[in-house]
Amino acid sequence: MNRTLARLTLLALFLGSVYAIGLATGFNEEVTVEGIRASMRAAGIGGFFVFAGMFAVGQLLYIPGFVFVAVAGLAYGPLWGAVASVIAATISVGISFIIVRTIGGQPLKEIKTPFFKKWLDRLEEQPLRSMIVIRLFLWAIPPVNYTLAMSGVTFRDYMIAAMIGMTPPFIVISVLFGLGVDLL
């Protein structure tokens, strides 16, 4: 078994274990709008840290970032919900990147198939531009985080693109959900 396959196997085992722990502990069931809000309220002043932690763990459990962004808008209102969701999402995708890159490496750099190679080369030639466009439309979606982490992009470019690309849609989502609560 070559080194790349071994690392990908370890990554799959790690992510599978995180998912199994989430199921066994009931964390997956807590990741609802009301469950997240209740956890944030119970933490009091540390509610943001609970929110950011749940966001990061949720990403490892394949829970789309949209869920957490909506909760931020509902819990904190339009302005602070947008701020909280952008900060927590940036932390979350950064943690995902570090874990996936550390365990899984960069196996996508080894792909030789012309179709995929063309897209990966474009990603490496214009990393910021490519990832900003990806983040504008695909936000904090776990498979996107993992794919980018296993490509040849640098952590610095990944984080800059994440902050720039996720901010506009997350502001819109947080404001919409925040206004929905304020209008009730």
SVG drawing of the C-alpha trace seen along z (x, -y; Angstrom):
<svg xmlns="http://www.w3.org/2000/svg" viewBox="-45 -45 49 47">
<polyline fill="none" stroke="black" stroke-width="0.4" points="0.0,0.0 1.5,-3.3 1.8,-6.3 -1.0,-8.3 -3.5,-5.4 -2.4,-4.9 -3.0,-8.6 -6.4,-8.6 -7.4,-5.5 -6.3,-7.2 -8.3,-10.2 -11.4,-8.1 -11.0,-6.3 -10.7,-9.6 -13.7,-11.2 -15.7,-8.0 -14.8,-7.9 -15.8,-11.5 -19.1,-10.8 -19.6,-7.7 -18.8,-9.6 -21.3,-12.3 -24.0,-9.6 -23.1,-7.8 -23.1,-11.0 -26.2,-12.4 -24.3,-15.5 -25.8,-15.0 -29.3,-15.3 -28.4,-18.5 -27.4,-20.2 -30.8,-21.7 -31.6,-25.4 -33.2,-25.0 -30.4,-22.7 -27.6,-25.1 -29.5,-28.1 -30.1,-26.2 -26.4,-25.3 -25.4,-28.9 -27.8,-30.3 -26.7,-27.7 -23.1,-28.9 -24.0,-32.5 -21.2,-34.8 -19.2,-31.9 -22.1,-31.2 -20.0,-32.4 -17.3,-29.9 -19.8,-27.1 -21.2,-28.2 -17.8,-28.3 -16.9,-24.9 -20.2,-23.3 -19.6,-24.8 -16.1,-23.3 -17.3,-19.8 -20.4,-20.1 -18.2,-20.6 -16.3,-17.4 -19.7,-15.6 -20.6,-16.8 -23.2,-19.3 -23.4,-22.2 -22.3,-25.6 -25.6,-27.1 -27.3,-25.6 -24.9,-27.4 -25.1,-30.7 -28.9,-30.6 -28.6,-30.0 -26.2,-32.9 -28.7,-35.2 -31.6,-33.9 -29.6,-34.0 -27.6,-37.2 -29.7,-39.2 -28.8,-40.5 -25.6,-42.4 -23.9,-40.3 -25.2,-37.1 -23.3,-38.0 -20.2,-38.8 -20.4,-35.7 -21.1,-33.4 -18.2,-34.8 -15.7,-34.4 -16.9,-31.0 -17.0,-29.8 -13.5,-31.0 -12.3,-29.2 -14.2,-26.1 -12.9,-25.8 -9.4,-26.5 -9.7,-23.6 -11.0,-21.3 -8.1,-22.2 -5.5,-21.6 -6.9,-18.2 -7.5,-17.0 -4.1,-18.2 -2.3,-16.8 -3.9,-13.4 -4.7,-13.1 -1.8,-15.1 -2.2,-16.5 -3.1,-13.5 -4.9,-15.6 -1.5,-16.9 -0.8,-13.4 -3.8,-13.2 -2.9,-12.6 -6.3,-12.4 -6.4,-15.3 -9.9,-16.5 -9.1,-16.8 -5.6,-17.9 -6.8,-20.9 -9.0,-22.1 -6.4,-21.5 -3.7,-23.3 -6.1,-26.3 -6.6,-26.2 -2.9,-26.3 -2.3,-29.0 -4.9,-31.3 -5.6,-30.0 -7.3,-33.1 -9.5,-33.9 -10.5,-30.2 -11.3,-29.7 -13.1,-33.0 -15.5,-32.0 -15.9,-28.5 -16.7,-30.0 -19.2,-32.5 -21.3,-29.7 -20.4,-26.6 -19.7,-28.4 -18.7,-26.1 -19.6,-22.8 -17.5,-20.0 -16.6,-18.1 -15.3,-21.4 -13.2,-22.0 -11.7,-18.6 -11.1,-18.7 -9.3,-22.1 -7.2,-20.8 -6.1,-17.8 -5.1,-20.0 -1.9,-22.0 -3.3,-25.3 -1.5,-27.0 -3.2,-27.4 -2.7,-31.2 -4.5,-31.4 -7.2,-29.0 -8.0,-31.2 -7.9,-34.5 -10.2,-33.1 -12.5,-31.6 -12.9,-35.0 -13.5,-36.9 -15.7,-34.4 -17.9,-33.3 -18.5,-36.8 -21.1,-38.1 -23.4,-35.0 -23.1,-34.6 -24.0,-38.3 -27.1,-37.9 -28.2,-34.6 -27.6,-36.0 -29.4,-39.2 -32.4,-37.4 -32.7,-35.0 -32.0,-37.8 -34.7,-40.0 -37.2,-37.1 -36.8,-36.8 -37.0,-40.6 -40.2,-40.8 -42.1,-38.2"/>
</svg>
